[in-house]
Amino acid sequence: MDDDEQGATFDGLGLRPELLQALSALGYEEPTPIQQEAIPPLVAGRDLLGQAATGTGKTAAFALPILQQLTAHRSERAPIALVLVPTRELAVQVSEALHRYGKDLGARVLPVYGGAPIVRQLRSLESGVDVVVATPGRALDLLNRGSLRLGDVATVVLDEADEMLDMGFAEDLEAILGETPDTRQTVLFSATMPRRLDSLARRHLNDPVRIAIGREKAVAGEAPRVRQTAYVVPRGAKPAALGRILDIEAPAAAIVFCRTREEVDSLTETLNGRGYRAEALHGGMSQEQRDRVMGRVRGGIAELLVATDVAARGLDIEQLTHVVNYDVPSAPESYVHRIGRVGRAGREGVAITLAEPREHRMLKTIERVAGAPIAVQTVPTVADLRNRRLQLTQAALRESLLTDDLDRFRGVVETLTDEFDLMEVALAAVKLAHEAGGGSDDDEEIPQVAFRQDKDGGRGPAGRSAGSRDDRPPRRVTGGAAARVFVGAGRDAGIRPGDLVGAITGETGLKGRDIGSIEIHQRFALVEVPESAADEVVQALRATMIKGRKATVRRDRT
């Protein structure tokens, strides 16, 4: 950031007094780079295509221009702005921000999402709103009912547009945009810019201003705000390694990302058995269960949230310090979204990835997409852990010496020093404090491994591509009759065997070894599964997204 940018203020962005007053009351002193670049053209009425990571301040970048155009204490019923977001959590978050910024304008903001009573949302729409913040599915439902009227909408914002496309909302977005005036202002924000998103932008944005903002860079000489580290760990040692790393890092709050529901539940149980306060979050839970879990995390009752990507989308946890990838994400974009949850608002954050020895190439790809180096380390040893625990004990004692009233213990020390040396008394006290803090020394060593070096053009053992399923020989279902499931998506849709295995194991009780041969054709795929589980697999795949899209799924008729 140059000297001119450092001196920037919200006053220089042409915002109305009510908004400046609200920002001042909230303690905002100067705009972030995305706000500085986006607010002036949006206030001027231009369309905008912004590529910005989570945590760069993009919510205020589009919220303030929407409120800038709002007539104070407006009485008309139909909304003048629509913000589309991928998840309920993000809808609530954006809605709350608009409420805070627009308080002095009397802004009426309504979050609209599934899983909440639709009657209440219908009643609010009937009473009149200024801005609707909605998930695409519920917005389309209300449009079809005739309750959401978009004829007066002047601004449409697509926030985290890449996430909405990944979740299969492409057709919903097209339908919703088709109900808004051609003269509207259209704003699109996304952390990544895949080709199909650029295609959507070309169809719906009119000569947009283009902005690309990465995560704010640290000032020269400062440490990066998000410290990114990968530990090389054998698969079987991952639970123990994660516990060791968490002991070393001592996070205030952390999200641990897993690939499947089964892995989330299993790891949560393991972590709680090791003495951590962990909560599970995945798509198999009801909204009431999700809300209860998030209440415990935000209230500080739980320190670890173990979650799948889908379940954690849109979550914003104020005290979050660490993000852990229990597995290397299969898509680099997922990694970018995950680590965007820490290092926000000037705070430091830590991103940790547990990588298996074969996953060196995938980690390098993620490093290129994320645009920042990932330091590769070996798992901390027992000696490292003991040293860290002693450091924590020392820090706790130092804090007590500086802040606590210790006079009531003086008599104990004076009595003991009649019999023992003062140093011996101090050593015994430190030992007791250390052991009370979990400082036992009964830990076992975790195998130290390194990445396997690529050979034969980057191929791993036995000439196979590292981490690839496509080169493996067909498998057969063992232990019983098999059935084939037809999936109406194939190579044209970018479907790979790993996508189908992940979808099945993530949504059913089957494990990877239970799935037999997989055939990927141009427009469809066939998967062999146990006959006893075929109907469950069909129902599960019908209810989930495969590569961001819904597909026809049925038993194979051949």
N, C-alpha and C positions, 0 to 999 in steps of 0.2 A: 504494500500500500504506500503511495507516495505522500508527500507533505500536504498536498491539497486535499487528498482523501482523508487524511488524519484530522483535518480541521473541519470536516463536513458536519453539519447539524441538520436536524429535521426542519428547522426554520427555513433553510435554503431550498427545500423541496417543493415549496408552494402549497403546503397543506393549510387547511383552515384552522382558525384559533381553537375551536372545540377539540380537534384532534391533537394539536400541539399541547394543549392543557392536559389531555388524557395521557399522552406519552410522558409528559413531565411528571405527572402524579405516579405513574408506574415506574419511574426511575430510568427511563430510556434517555440516554444523552446524545448518542450519535448513531446514524443509520449504519447497518451492515452493508457490505458491497452490493449484495443483490437488491437491497432496498434503495440504495443510492442510484443504481442503474435502472431499476424497473419503475419506480414511482413516478418520475417526471413524464415518461412517454405514456404511462397508463392514465395519469391525470389528464394528459392531452388527448386521450381517446384512442390511442393506437392499439392495435392487436399486438400480442407479445408471445414469443416462444422462448421459455426460459429453461435452461438445464442447470439445476441446482441441487446439491446434496441436502439431505435432511439436516437441520440444525444451522442453516445459513440465514435464517430469518425470512424465508419466502412467504410465510403466512401473512406477516405484516406488509410484505411487498405488494400483495394483491388486496388485502383487507382495507388498508388505508385509502387507496384510490376508489374502491367501491363506496366507502363512507364519505369520501370527498364529494361525490356526486349526489348524495342523499339529501333530500329536503328535510330539515330538522322537524321532528315530531310530525312526520308525514301521516296522513289519515287514510290514504287509499289502501285497498285490500290486496291487490295483486303485487307480487314481489317485483323489484326492479333489478335484482341480481340473483344468480344461481351459481352455487359452488358445488361441484361434483367431486367426491372423494371416494377412495376404495373401501373404507371400513367405518364401522360405528364409532370406534374410538377416535379416529381422526375427525369424524363429523362433529363429535362433542368438543374436541380440542379447538377446531377452527371456529365453531360457534361461540365458545367461551371467549376467544380472542376478539372476535367481532363485537361481542357484548362489552368487553372492557374498553376497547378503543372508541366505540360509538355511544358510550353511556350518556354523554352530554347532549347527544343528538336525538336521544330517545329511540335509538335503533331497535327495531323489532326483528330478532334473528331466531329462526326456527331450525333446529337440527332434525333431519328426517332420515330414518334408517329402519331396517328390519329388526325384529326382536323386541320392539317396543309397541305399546298399544296404538294401533292406527287411529282409533277414535279420537285420542287426544291430539294427534297431528292434524286430523281432519278439522277438529274444532278450532285449532290455532289458525289454520289456513283460512277458514271461514271468517274469523275475527279480523284477519289482516296481518300481513308480515311484510318486511322490507327486503330481507335476504333469507333465502332458503339454502341450507347446507345439507346435501343429501348424498346417500349412496345411490348408484344408478338403478338398482333393482327396485327400491322403494319409490324413487322418483318416477319411474315408468309406471308403477302400480297406481300412484296417485294421479298421474296424467291420464291413464286409461279410465279412471273413475270420474274424471272431469273436475277433480278437486284442486289440482295444481294447474294454475293457468299461467302460461309463460308469455302471453302476448305483449306484456309491458316490460319484459326483461331487457335491460340495456347492456348488461355485462354477464358473460358466462365464464367461469373459471374451471378448468380441469386440473385438479391438484393430484400429484403423484399419478400422472396419466399412464405411465408404463405399468404400474401396479394394477390399474384397472383393466388394461389390456391383458395382462398375465392372468387375471382372475376371470377372463371370459366375458367382459362387459362391452366388447367392441360394438355389437349390434345395438345394445341398449343406449350407448352413447350416441350412435348415429340417429336413433329414433328420437332421443331427447333433443338433440341439437336441431333436428328437423321441425320441432315445435316452437322454436324461438325465432324472433324476427331476423331477417337477413341483415338488418342494419346494426345488429348487436356488436358489442366489443367482445372479442374472444381472447382468453388468456390461458396458456397451457404451460404447466410446470411439470418437470420430470427429472428424476435423478439420472436416468440413462436415456438415450435417444435411439432405440432400435428402428429399423427401416419401416416397419408398419406404423409406428407412431409418427414418423416424419410424413408418411403418406396421409394419415388422418389430418395432420396439421396443414398440409397443402390444400386439402379439400375444404377446410373450415376456417382457416385464418386468412385474413386479407392483408397482404403486404406487411407481415409482422416484424417488429423489432426483435432481433435475436440476441439473447444474452446467455453466456455460459459462465457460471461461477462455481469454482470448486470449493471444498471446505477451506475456511479461512486459514491462510498460512501463518505460521508463527513468525514473530519478529526475529531478525537475525540474532543468533546467540541464545535464543530460547529453545526449549525442548518442544517437539511437536505436541499438539494438543491431544492427538490420539496416538498412543504408543501401540504399534502393531507387532505382535510376536507370534511365531509358530513354534510348537514343540513337536518333535518327531517321536511318535509313540506307537508301539505295536498294538494291534486291535484289542487283544485280551487285557492289556494293561491300562486301557483308557480310564476306567472308573477310578483306579488307584492314583493314576497320574493327575486326573482332574482334581481329586482331593488334595494332593500334594501342592498343586499349583494354587488352588484356592487358599490353602494355609499360608503360602508365601505371599500372595497378593493381598489377602485380607480385605476383599471388596466390601464397601458399604451396602451395595446392592448390585446384583448381576443377573443378566439373562443368559441362559445356556441354551443354544439352539441345537435341536436334534432333527433327524430326517423324518422319523415316523412317530405315530402315536404310541406304539408299543415301546419304542426306545425312550420316549418322554416318561412314561409311567415307570418303566424299569429303573431308569437313572434317578428319578425323583425318590423312589423307594430306597435305592442304594445310598444316595446322599443323606437322606434323613436317618438311615441306619448308622451313618458315620458321624452323626451329631450336628449336621447342618440343618437350617430351617428352610426347606425347599418346598415349592408349590409347583404343580403341573398345570400346563395350559395347552389344550389342543382342540381340534375341531369336533371331537366326540363329546365335548362338554356342553351343557345348556348355557344360555346367556346368564342365567342366575348363578350358576357355578362359576362362570368366568368373572362376573362382577365381584363375587365373594373372594375369589383368589386375588384379583387386582386390589381389592380393599386391604387385604392382609399385606400385600407387597408395599403398597403406597403408605400404609400405616406403620411400616417398619417391623411388623410381626414376622414376616418372612424375609430372608436376605437373598434367596436365590429363586429365580423363576425359570423353570425348565419348559421350553415351548417349541412348537413347530413354527415354521415361517408363516403359514397361513393364519394361525391363531394369534401371532404377535404383531401382525400388520397394523400400523397406525398407533401402536401403544406409545405413550409418552410418560416415562417415569422420572420424576424430578431428581431423585437421589441416585440415579443409575450411574455407576462408575466403571463397570466392566461388561463387555459382551464376549461370550465364549462360543466359538464354533466347535461343538463336540465332534463334528465331522466336517471335512472340507466341503464348502458349498459346491453343488454341481454346476451352478451358474455364477459367473463373476459378479453379475448385477445383484444377486442376493447378498453377496458379501458387502457390496457398497451400501445397500439398504440397512443391513444389520449394524455395521460399525457407525452408521450415521446417527445412531441413538445415543452415543456417548461423545464427550468432548464438546458439548453444546454450551452456548452462552458464556464462552470464555473458560469453562471448567476443563480440567484435564480428564482424559478417559483412556481406557485400555481395551484393546481388541486382541483376543487370544484365540488361536486356532490349533486344534489337535490334529496333526497330519500323520498319516501312516507312511511307512518308508517308500511305498510306490507312488505317492501323490506329489512328487516334486514338480512335475510339469504343470499340473493343475494350479499349484500354488504360484508358480511363475506367471501363469496367465492372469490370475487374480491380481497379482502385484502390478502388472501392466495396466489393467483396467482401473484399479483403485488409484493408480498414479502416485503410490508411495511405497517405500521399501518395507518388507516384512522381515524382521530379524528372526533368523532360525536358531533355536536353542535346544539343548537337551533338557530332559526333565530334571528338576532339582533333586539332588541326592539327599540322603538322610542327614548328612553333615550340613547341607544348605538349610534344611528345614530346622534343625536344632539351632543353628546360628540365627535364623530369622525369628524363632520363638524367643530366644534370649534378647534380641533387639526389641521385640514387642514388650517383653517384661521390663526392660530398661526404660523404654518410653513411658510405660504406665507408671513406674516408680518416679520418674522425673516429673511427670505431670502432677502426681500426688504431692511431691515435695514442694512444687511451685504453687499449688492451688488449695490443698487440703489443710484443715486445722488438725495438727498432729499432737497437740499438747496432751490430749487424754491418754495417749500411749506412752508418754514420757516415763511414767512410773514403772511400766513393764521393762523398758530398756534399762533404766537405772538399776532396777533389781537384778537383771541378768548380768549387767556389767560388773556387779560385785563378785560374780563367780566366773564369768567368761570375758575374753578379750572383746572389745567393741567390734572389731572386724569380724570375729566369729559370729557374733549376734547378727550383724548385718548380712553375712553370708547365709545364715539359717533363714532369715526373713525373706531374702531374695529367692531361696530355694522353695519355700512354701508358696510365695506369690507366683513363681514360675509354674509350679505343678498345679496350682489352682486355676491357672490360665490355660490348661491343656498341654503343658510342656512335658509330656511323657516321652521316653526315648525308645519305645518298642516298635518303631517303624521298620518295615522291610524295604530293601533296595528295589527300585523299579528298573527293569532292563534298559540300558542305554543303547539306542540304535541311531542310525543316520539314514538319510535318503539313499535309496539305491540309485546308482549312477545309470543314466540312460545308455543303452548300447543298441547297435543295429538300427540306427535311425530313430532312437528314442523309444525302443521297444524293451519291455521288461523281461523277466524270466521266461524261458521257453518260447521266446520270440513273439510274445503277445504285447499289444500296446498296453502301457501301464494304465490301470483303471478302466479299461474298455471291456464291455460285455460282448461287443459285436464279433470279436474274433474267437469267442469260446465255442466249443462244440455243443450241439443241441443237448439239452438235458431231458431227462424223462422223469415223470412223476413216479415216485416210489411208494410202495405200501398201499395198493388199492387201485380201483378203477379211476380212469382219467376222463375228463371232458374238455372240449375246446370251446373257448369264448371268442366270439367275433367282435372286433372293435373297428368301428367305421372311420378310422384315420390311419394313414400309413406314411410312407416316405415323403409324399407331397406335403404333409403337415409337419415334417421334421421329427416324426416319432422314431424313437430308438428303443431297443429292448430294455434299457435301464429305466426309461420313462414308465413303461408298463409295470415292471417289477416294483418300482418305487410307489406307483399309484396303488397297486394291489396290497403290498405289505403295509402301506401307510393307512389304508382304510379298512382292512380286514384283519383277522387273526392269523393269516398265513405268514410264513417266513419265506425268505428267498429260496431256500432249499426245497420248499413245497411246490414251486412253480416249475413246470416242465419246459418243453421246447417252445420257442417264440419265433413266429414267421412274420416278417415285416414286408408287405407288398406295397405297390404304388399308392393305393387308395384305402387299404385296410390292413389289419393285423390279426393274427390268430395266436391265442395263448392257451397252453395246456395247463389245466389246474386239476386238483382232486375233484372227482365227481361229487363228493359230499359237500364241497364248498363252492360249486359252480354258481348256484343261484345267489349266494352271498356276494361273490365276486361281481356278478352282473349288476346287482342292485348297487353295490358300492361304486363301481365305475360309472354308472349312470348318474350318480349324485356328485361326482367330483370332476375336476378339470384335468385334462391331460394336455400338457404343453399349452395351457392357457385357453383351452377350448373344450366345449361339450362334444361328445361323440356318441353315435349310435352304438349300443352295446347289447348283445344277445348271445344265447347259445348258438354255436355254429350248426348250420342245418345240413352241411355236407356229410 
